[in-house]
Amino acid sequence: MSQREGFSSGFLAGAIVGSLVGGAIGALIASGRGNDDTETGEEPLLKKQRRSEAKALRGKRRQLNAEESIEVARRSLEDKIAQLNSTIDEVRTQLGTVNGNVAEIESEQSPRQEL
């Protein structure tokens, strides 16, 4: 029975000592992080300004990338449209020769305008 009585007091003492040690370590770590601004000599306002400038620069880069990607997509679509138009013309020609209507098909064809 003496082990059970010692367990509760030991557990309580361990919890108290552990919380004190953990609190002391946490306070040391927090104070070390708080000194980052003073070590670099920067004021908090200057750090905020640098962050906002960095965000603005990233925004401009994204905008340029978006514009470039739109242009690439537009060119790709134009190429695909031209490819489809030529394929349609080839199929019409092939179907016309099968049916014997080559003259009619060639006279009906007009130059296509690409988008």
C-alpha positions in Angstrom: 0.0 0.0 0.0 2.9 2.4 0.5 3.7 2.3 -3.2 0.2 3.7 -4.1 0.5 6.5 -1.6 4.0 7.5 -3.0 2.7 7.3 -6.6 0.2 10.1 -6.2 2.6 12.5 -4.5 5.4 11.6 -7.0 3.0 12.1 -9.9 2.0 15.5 -8.6 5.6 16.5 -7.9 6.6 15.4 -11.4 3.8 17.4 -13.0 4.8 20.5 -11.2 8.5 20.2 -12.0 7.8 19.3 -15.6 5.6 22.3 -16.1 8.2 24.6 -14.5 11.0 23.3 -16.7 8.8 23.4 -19.8 7.7 26.9 -19.1 11.3 28.0 -18.6 12.4 26.5 -21.9 9.4 28.0 -23.7 10.3 31.5 -22.2 13.9 31.1 -23.4 12.8 30.2 -26.9 10.3 32.9 -27.1 12.7 35.6 -26.0 15.3 34.4 -28.5 12.7 34.8 -31.3 11.8 38.2 -30.1 15.3 39.4 -30.6 15.3 38.8 -34.3 14.1 42.3 -35.0 16.8 43.9 -32.9 19.6 41.7 -34.2 19.0 42.8 -37.8 18.3 46.4 -36.7 15.0 46.6 -38.6 12.0 48.2 -37.3 8.7 46.3 -37.5 7.3 48.9 -39.9 10.3 48.4 -42.3 9.7 44.7 -42.2 6.1 45.1 -43.1 7.0 47.4 -46.0 9.5 44.8 -47.3 6.8 42.1 -47.1 4.3 44.3 -49.0 6.9 45.0 -51.7 7.6 41.3 -52.0 3.9 40.6 -52.3 3.5 43.2 -55.0 6.4 41.8 -57.0 5.0 38.3 -56.8 1.7 39.7 -58.0 3.3 41.3 -61.0 5.1 38.1 -61.8 1.9 36.1 -61.7 0.2 38.7 -63.9 3.0 38.4 -66.5 2.8 34.7 -66.3 -0.9 34.8 -66.8 -0.7 37.1 -69.8 2.0 34.9 -71.4 0.0 31.7 -70.8 -3.1 33.4 -72.4 -1.0 34.3 -75.4 0.4 30.7 -75.7 -3.1 29.3 -75.4 -4.4 31.6 -78.1 -1.7 30.6 -80.5 -2.3 27.0 -79.7 -6.0 27.3 -80.4 -5.3 29.1 -83.7 -3.0 26.3 -84.8 -5.7 23.7 -83.9 -8.3 25.6 -85.8 -6.1 25.7 -88.9 -5.4 22.0 -88.5 -9.1 21.2 -88.2 -9.9 23.4 -91.3 -7.3 21.6 -93.4 -8.6 18.2 -92.2 -12.2 19.1 -93.0 -11.1 20.2 -96.5 -9.2 16.9 -97.0 -12.2 14.9 -95.9 -14.5 16.8 -98.2 -12.2 16.2 -101.1 -12.0 12.5 -100.3 -15.8 12.2 -100.0 -16.2 14.1 -103.2 -14.0 11.8 -105.2 -15.8 8.8 -103.8 -19.2 10.2 -104.9 -17.8 11.5 -108.2 -18.7 15.1 -107.3 -15.2 16.6 -107.4 -16.2 19.6 -109.6 -19.1 20.5 -107.4 -17.1 20.4 -104.2 -14.2 22.4 -105.6 -16.6 25.1 -106.9 -18.4 25.3 -103.5 -15.2 25.7 -101.5 -14.2 29.2 -100.6 -11.2 30.3 -98.6 -11.8 29.9 -94.9 -11.1 32.7 -92.5 -9.2 31.8 -89.5 -10.1 33.3 -86.1 
